[in-house]
Amino acid sequence: METIYLDHNATTPVDERVVEAMLPYFTRSFANPSSGYAIAAEARRAAEEARQAVALGLGATPDSIIFTSGGTESNNVALKGVVLANMERGRHVVTTAVEHHAVLHTCEYLRDRLGCDLTIVGSDPDGRVDPVDVGRAIRDDTLLVSVMLANNETGVLEPVSEIARLCRERGVLCHTDAVQAVGKVRVDVEELGVDFLSLSAHKLYGPKGVGALYARSGVRFDPLCHGGAHERGRRAGTENVPGIVGLARALRIAIDGIPSESDRLAALTRRLEDGIASRIPDVTIHSHKAPRIPGTTNVAFHFVEGESIVLALDMEGVAVSTGSACTTDTAEPSHVLAAMDVPPNTAQGSVRFGLGRHTTEEEIDRVLELLPGIVDRLRRMSPLYRKASGAHES
Ligand SMILES: *Cc1c(COP(=O)(O)O)cnc(C)c1O
């Protein structure tokens, strides 16, 4: 049985063309780019061409691109690096309640270990952050505002350019976690007006363990890794040349595909949402009216556990998730849905569908064929549902 993979927000398969582009840098051109001989120059050139390509893809200059081990590291460097380099100016950081844990937990660390003051701005019921709320949170001692571009659980796009404009007016740095947005919607650092932007290769059909941080030229931040002079002293450690080459190739392919893919994914997502809403009673499609990246939808099936749906679909060869891959070990309801004032029971019944490049109409239809039976079976076992439907009938 072929797996129907609908968890592209957790990770994506590596594109064959990306693998092809990477292969020579494992074997033939394996040299350390910092070395002095000819094959090292080859590796060095490949990494620098990749830097130019990534910069071009983001509307940035090559010297503002730092290669990292992924989205988590990029977020950590932006947040901790800015605080460590500018602590004498203030220690206040502003972020939002819907951020990925790679931002939220880093901010909590800055608060608990470095004495930072943290303001966590909430969202509306659709998961949208209001720039006015962010503006109100900014103080004279604010160093940095961090707001994600697209949410990994709901796909909601945040008004980052408006927030970055407010930051600039107030002389505050602005970071965006764009891991879920890059390669799905057009992302241009100048249009956004941000000072820092994080991205990750494995969310856009590139390899795991490599990403990039855009850091606007002249903006001060400390490196987290000290050692050699790699990445112009901003991230020590021998470059992951195959990964860097893979990231650049994957980004190019994803960006070139946006015009056709975004329409195709939006149509498939609509097919899935309409299909669910017409076949299954008592469902809520989260953030239905909000601007979202194409391909992500998060649906609450009332009176059942999302986790039970995930397991039942898994037995049929369909891979979906209840939200952030990092929280599957914990029984805690999603902090993102909680921030949207979704009641805990509804949040527990929510499932995230992340469609991707290889998702077909047939796959969506197969899921629509399976879901009503699964939800109905689980509901018939649910005392909550019996009570609620009993109440309807009497
Ligand atoms: C996946 C993800 C991350 C973490 O990226 P890694 O490369 O897996 O470390 C950060 N932020 C968001 C929004 C993500 O979806």
The ligand as an SDF file (V2000), in Angstrom:
LIG
                    3D

 15 15  0  0  0  0  0  0  0  0999 V2000
    9.7810   23.0840   10.9910 C   0  0  0  0  0  0  0  0  0  0  0  0
    9.7210   24.4510   11.5370 C   0  0  0  0  0  0  0  0  0  0  0  0
   10.8010   24.9780   12.2650 C   0  0  0  0  0  0  0  0  0  0  0  0
   12.0320   24.1620   12.5950 C   0  0  0  0  0  0  0  0  0  0  0  0
   12.8510   23.9620   11.4630 O   0  0  0  0  0  0  0  0  0  0  0  0
   13.9340   22.7860   11.5050 P   0  0  0  0  0  0  0  0  0  0  0  0
   14.6970   22.9630   10.2350 O   0  0  0  0  0  0  0  0  0  0  0  0
   13.1660   21.5000   11.5590 O   0  0  0  0  0  0  0  0  0  0  0  0
   14.7780   23.0070   12.7060 O   0  0  0  0  0  0  0  0  0  0  0  0
   10.7100   26.2700   12.7140 C   0  0  0  0  0  0  0  0  0  0  0  0
    9.6130   27.0260   12.4760 N   0  0  0  0  0  0  0  0  0  0  0  0
    8.5670   26.5550   11.7710 C   0  0  0  0  0  0  0  0  0  0  0  0
    7.4010   27.4490   11.5260 C   0  0  0  0  0  0  0  0  0  0  0  0
    8.5840   25.2530   11.2900 C   0  0  0  0  0  0  0  0  0  0  0  0
    7.5350   24.7890   10.6160 O   0  0  0  0  0  0  0  0  0  0  0  0
  1  2  1  0
  2  3  1  0
  2 14  2  0
  3  4  1  0
  3 10  2  0
  4  5  1  0
  5  6  1  0
  6  7  2  0
  6  8  1  0
  6  9  1  0
 10 11  1  0
 11 12  2  0
 12 13  1  0
 12 14  1  0
 14 15  1  0
M  END
$$$$
